[in-house]
Every structure is written in C-alpha cells, then in structure tokens.
C-alpha cells in the first residue's frame, strides 16, 4: 500500500509542476504582465479500515479547494497514467491536454509547439541555423523554399527550389521537416549538404550560425521630380524596430518628400515593436491604441519626441493583421496617413506567448485592442481610403510600374 500511495503522490506532484506554467520573459510577446497561477497540493491521508485504506487528496488553489472540473482532470490523468497498457509520455500527455483546452477558445489561441517553429523564429528575429526554409513536396523531398540573404546557405549558393538529398552521408529523402531540422542542428562545426538543381547534383559545405532575419527593406522612388520613400515590413519581430529605424533614417537622409509604408501580407507580431515604430512618426501627445482586458481599459500614447511633417500612404491588404492594423489605424487617425489597397484582416486581439517546461509554447488571447479613437476592428478590418485591386498583369509579373496599389499610394502623396 505504501508504494502505491507514493506512486500516486509522485504523479500528482508531477502534474502540478506541469500545470504551473512558467513564463519565459524572452518569449512573452506583449509587455503586459499576466497573473501567475500557482497550484498548491495539500495531501490529506485518511486511512479507513472499513474501506481497505483509501487515500484521499484535496487539491487546493490559493488556499481554497479547486472546482470539480480541475479535480476531474487530475483524477483522470492519474487513472490514465496508472492503467494505460503501454508506456505513457507524461509530458506529451499534459501538452496534448493544454492543446485541447486551447482548441475550445477563440481561433487565435493555439498550441504552437517548440521554440524552433517558424512562428517563434520569425517573432524572435534571429535563430541558429544555415539560413534556409524548407518544405516537403509531394514526393517526400526536402525542397528549399527561401534563402536568407547573407546566411551560410546564401554564401554557398543554395537557391529556391533546390532539392536537398543528403546531409553528409545521410539520405534526406522522405524525411519530415522536423527530422531534417534536428539533423542539421545536431551537426558540429562544418558539414556537407548535397542538393539537386535540375539534372545536376552539387555538394557544398555549410555551418550552423546565428541568422538575423531581415523583415524591413527600403528604396527611393523618383517621380515628378519628387523623392518618395518606400519601406516594406513583413513582420513585427523583436528586431524589426531597429531595422525600420535604420531604413527610415537612410530615406530621410536622402531628403524624401513623402513615404509609402507597405504592410501588405504582414500578419503582425509584437505589439511593442509596432508601438516603437508608430512613435517614430508621432510625439507623445498622441494616443495610438487602447487595450481592453477583463478588468480595465487603458489608453496608450506614443513615446516619440516629434511628429513628422511629410505625407504618408500605407499599403494594406486582406493579410495585413494585428500589429499591422495597430500601425495603420494609429497613423491614419493621428497622423492623417492615407490607406490604399484592400480591406485589412481584422484581428483586434492580443495574444501572449507562454513557454512550457519542455520548451513547447502556446499563445493565449488575453486582451482586445481598439484604435486610438476607440474603434473596434476585430472581425471588421480597416477599409482603405482608396480601394485598389491588383491587376492580372501584376500577379503574373510584378513590378513597381504595374503595381496599381503602389502607384496610387504615390499619386496620393504627390497630390
């Protein structure tokens, strides 16, 4: 009986640790603090000769008995671990339970897996790797989807659509993406990758390095004797603000007469990054968004020191979401920027990224956000001032000249 009791005690203690989710401060997306949930287990042993020695456990949350639902979960977790006929991975069991809970909430609350997922990599802005993104084609091949500029893979000459067939002497055919990623990360120092391009094969030497993901690019467009700055942002990652400021400084040093900010296809990212970018254009007297939680609603202001004085056009489309919509609405309402393109996605909620003890992560919707003037955009999106559809010509062969949305944005600045 003593061994059985101890086993049950151990299982419950392990569960409590699994449910006591620790926040990795480097991984939490917003700067807002969440209430830490602390589960205390109070073990009360009641030995009853009549019942044959039953052990009863009262699980206590902050000094009070937990509700029946949590007790039901603990009871069944213990039963599954003790009675399943095969081996049970307890960590995976709890992870799956958390994923199941999240699936009953809104569509933006979700289990996202390990910290090396694309979701985490892009939000972090840097990662350890060779600088390639890959996918599995229908034949089970590992195919290069994109190559980051300046990365080891780029310097070695790898290109999109190359098929990777070996890592050193290990055949990668029919490998999953996770298996391939682990194989690469397990390499020490330099290693060989053999790839196929067309009918030819080539082997190059690579090494794992720290890769910085470039999420911002810029250029100057000359039209009607005016210099129009163009700056594109693909995501709001941890390092996006620094990249954006660097590119904006370059454009302003060239004496631009107006600015086009291209947020098409930008699905969002860190709210803090969006806030910093907005503050490059507005002084601290301007509200930029509002946050509504269960307890309160707060107005957040720009932290900038000055308000720019050139015209701004913002390009948006149906994939511009979340942080992109925060930037768009703030600059439209407070700066007078004009929006061009198609209606934005309409994501007016804030998610916090939590990291479990095993390194897996999930994102949970904890707040909603409103525009600086209190408008709700969740499920509605932002209607552009100028609704412009891209032409078939652009979709087949995109250039600045046949990008009707870009040309309209420039036209608005020149008016």
Secondary structure, 3 states (H helix, E strand, C coil): CHHHHHHHHHHHHHHHHHHCCCCCCCCCCCCCCCCCCCEEEEEECCCCCCCCCCCEEEEEECCEECCHHHHHHHHHHHHHHHHCCCCCCHHHHHHHHHHHHHHCCCCCCEEEECCCCHHHHHHHCEEEECCEEEEECCCCCEEEEEECCCCHHHHCCCCCCCEEEEECCEECCCCCHHHHHHHHHCCCCEEEEEEEECCEEEEEEEECEEEECCCEEEEEEEECCEEEEEEEECCECCCHHHHHHHHHHHHHHCCCCEEEEECCCCCCECHHHHHHHHCCCCECCCEEEEEECCCCEEEEECCECCCCCCEEEEEECCCCCCHHHHHHHHHHHHHCCEEEECCCCCCCEEEEEEECCCCCEEEEEEEEEEECCCCCCCCCCCCCCEECCCCHHHHHCCCCCCCHHHHHHHHHHHC
